[in-house]
Every structure is written in C-alpha cells, then in structure tokens.
C-alpha cells in the first residue's frame, strides 16, 4: 500500500464536538428554563421563516433547481408547497429563518 492511498479511518473528533455531544445526550443537565428558552427560540425561528415569505427577494431563492420538481418522500419546506431533497429543503428553511436578520428589517 502506498502512502498516498486514501485512509478510511474516522479521525478523532474535536474536543468541543465531543463536549457538545455529551451535553445534549445527557437530558438530566437540561433545566426547565433551558427547555422554555429552546421553545421560545424555535417559535421565533418559525415566525421569522413565515414572515420572510412576504418578501419576493427571499421567495425567489426557494424551491427546486428544476421548476416543478417534486421529490417523493422529500422534505417539506414550511409555508410553501415545495417538497425537496433534504439538503435543498434545509437551505430553503435556513434562508427563510435568517432573511429578516441579514436584511436588517
């Protein structure tokens, strides 16, 4: 085997990633205040996403690459009729959530 052969061994993750994974996988560390804050943050994100749909500059970024494409069993984009592959749906939802923040409205 040459030294330029690809290595398929998983590298050791960064310590910060390990700490985050340990934290979120231990529900006893989460307080009621943490859950309440998470709920409020989630509702705020959904509200921002729905409000962004009123802006044509945002909605023109959304949807399938090929107009009219529907991905069977794909991910729904909230507030739209789009059903896309998970990566594109995640992009669309992220764009909607962040639209108002990045445009200072």
C-alpha positions in Angstrom: 0.0 0.0 0.0 1.4 3.4 -1.0 1.5 6.3 1.4 -0.9 8.2 -1.0 -3.7 5.6 -0.5 -6.9 7.0 0.9 -7.4 6.4 4.6 -11.0 5.4 5.5 -10.4 5.5 9.3 -12.6 8.1 11.1 -10.4 10.8 12.6 -10.8 11.6 16.3 -13.4 14.4 16.6 -12.6 17.8 18.0 -12.9 18.1 21.8 -15.6 20.8 21.5 -17.7 18.5 19.4 -17.3 15.7 21.9 -18.3 18.1 24.7 -21.4 19.3 22.8 -22.5 15.7 22.0 -22.0 14.7 25.7 -24.1 17.7 26.8 -27.0 17.1 24.5 -27.1 13.4 25.1 -27.5 13.9 28.9 -31.0 15.2 29.4 -30.5 15.5 33.2 -28.3 18.5 32.5 -31.2 20.4 30.9 -33.3 22.6 33.2 -36.9 23.6 32.7 -35.6 27.1 31.8 -33.4 25.6 29.1 -36.4 23.8 27.6 -38.5 27.0 27.8 -35.8 29.0 26.1 -35.4 26.4 23.4 -39.2 26.5 22.8 -39.2 30.3 22.5 -36.2 30.3 20.2 -37.8 27.7 18.0 -41.1 29.7 17.8 -39.1 32.8 16.9 -37.3 31.0 14.1 -40.6 29.7 12.7 -42.1 33.2 12.9 -39.1 34.7 11.1 -39.4 32.0 8.4 -43.1 32.6 7.8 -42.6 36.4 7.7 -39.8 36.1 5.2 -42.3 34.5 2.7 -43.8 38.0 2.3 -40.5 39.1 0.6 -40.2 38.3 -3.1 -36.5 38.6 -2.9 -36.5 35.8 -0.5 -39.0 33.5 -2.1 -37.2 33.7 -5.5 -34.3 31.8 -3.8 -36.6 29.0 -2.7 -37.7 25.8 -4.5 -36.3 23.1 -6.7 -33.4 23.7 -9.1 -35.6 22.5 -11.9 -39.0 24.2 -11.6 -41.9 21.8 -10.9 -39.7 19.1 -9.5 -41.2 17.2 -6.5 -39.1 14.7 -4.6 -41.3 11.8 -3.4 -40.9 11.4 0.3 -38.8 14.5 0.3 -38.7 17.2 3.0 -41.4 19.8 3.0 -40.5 23.4 3.2 -42.7 25.0 5.8 -45.2 27.6 4.4 -44.7 26.5 0.8 -45.8 23.7 -1.5 -42.2 22.6 -2.0 -41.2 19.0 -1.3 -37.4 18.8 -1.9 -34.4 16.8 -1.2 -33.3 17.3 2.4 -30.3 19.4 1.6 -32.2 21.9 -0.6 -35.1 22.0 1.9 -32.6 22.8 4.7 -31.1 25.6 2.7 -34.6 27.0 1.9 -35.7 26.9 5.6 -32.4 28.4 6.7 -32.7 31.2 4.2 -36.2 31.9 5.3 -35.3 31.9 9.0 -32.3 34.2 8.5 -33.8 36.5 5.9 -35.0 39.3 8.2 -31.9 39.2 10.3 -29.5 39.6 7.4 -31.6 42.3 5.7 -31.9 44.5 8.8 -35.7 44.7 8.6 
